Amino acid sequence: MEYFVDVEFFPFDEQVCTLVFGSWTYNENEIKLEFEQADWVDLSEYAPSSIWDLIDAPASLVNKRSRIEFQFRIRRKPLFFTVFLIIPTVLLAFLSMAVFFLPTDSGEKMTLTISVLLSIVVFLLVVSKILPPTSSTIPLVSK
């Protein structure tokens, strides 16, 4: 199984998961795999997910019929993450800009700035709990 998680465009991301079935003990001269030739995987037993949409699921024989490869391309359903991540991010951005519209002698200017800073820190903690841990890319939401 080969799976690289690319969360750069989270929550509007698309993932590709590859499943490869073959033998490690026999080479391509000793084993010939076959399957019902189709462009897609049979999805009659597939249970729809509340988080992911299955976009594409091709299957193919590779390496002189010694391996069968399935690729599942899935896309995240972004509604939940839009409501709980994107909208708060936009609101925090507007709140941070609101500091510049307060009068200079206002005592609430520093209070608002510290509150927004603490909100951003808490928000980043929440985002880090939702995202899968990966060091290859950082989501645009948390940049």
N, C-alpha and C positions, 0 to 999 in steps of 0.2 A: 504494500500500500504506500503510495506516494502522495503526500499532502503538504503543500506550502500555503500557509495562511497569510494572505495579503490584506491587511486591515487599513490600508492607506485611505480608502474612500469610505470607511465605516461611517454611517450605517447603510450606505448605498453601494455596498461591495458585492462582488461576484467571486465565487470560489470554484476551483476545479479540483476534484478528487479523483485520482487514478487508482484503480484496482487491477493488479496484474496477477493472473493465475498461470502457473507453470511448474515445472519440475526442476529441482536443484540437483537431483541425482542423475537424471538422464539428459542427454543432449538432443539437438533437433533431429538427428538421424535415428534415434531410438524411440522417440515419442512423437506422435502426431495428434494434436488436440483438435476436436471438432465441436461445433455448436450450431444450433439452429441459426442459419444466416439471416440476419435482420439488420436494418440500419439503427434500430433502437433496442434498448433493453426492454423486456416485457415488464410493464408497470401495472399489471392487473392486481398484484398483491401490495402495491405501494399505498401507504397511508399518508395522506397529505400532512405537511408540517405547518404549525402555526407561526414558525419563524422563517422558514426557507421555502422558496419556490424552485421546483426542479425545472430547469430550462432545457437541458439537453442531456442525453444519456446514450452516446454511441458505443458500440462494441466492435472489436476487430481482432482478427488473428494476426499475430506478429511473429517475426523471427522464424520463418518457414514452418508455421503452424505448431511451434513448440510452446507458445504462450498465447493466452487470451487476455485482452486488455479492455477494461471497461472504464469509461470516463464519465463522471457525473459533474455537470456544471450546474451550480445552484446559485440563486440570487436571494439575498436577505430581504425580507419584507420590512420596509423602513418605517411604518406608521408608528409603532411603539417607541422606537428610538427617536423619531422626529419630535414626538410630543414630550418625551422625557429628557432628551439631550440637546437637540437643535434649538428648540424654542427657549430653554433656559440659557443657552449660550448667547443667543441674540439679546435676551433681556439683560444679561450681565454686561454685555458690550454697551448697551444703551445706558445702563446705570453708571458705568465707569466714565462715560462721556458727560453725564449729567453733572459731575463734579465741576466741570469748567463753566457751567451756567450759574452756579451758586455765587453769591457775593464774596469778595475776598475776605471781608471781616467776619463772615459767618462762622460760627463755631461748629456747625454741623458739617462743614466741608471735610474735615479730618475724620469725623465719625463715619460719614458715607464712604470715604475712600477705604478705611480699614474694614468696614462691613463688606464692601465689594471684593476686596482682596481675600478675606476669609471665605466668602462665598465661592470664589474661583478655586481656592484650595480644596474645599469640600467637594465641589463639582468634579475636579480632577481625580479625587479619591473615588468617587462614584463611577466615573468613566473607567478607571483602572480596574475596578471589580467586574465590570461588564465585559471588557475586551479580553480576548485570549492573549496570554503572555507571548510576545514575540519581539525579537530584537532587530528584525530586518527592516521594518517600517514603523513609523509613528503615524497614527490616524490624524487626519486634518482637523478633526474636532478638538483634539488636545494640543494642537500647535498654537 
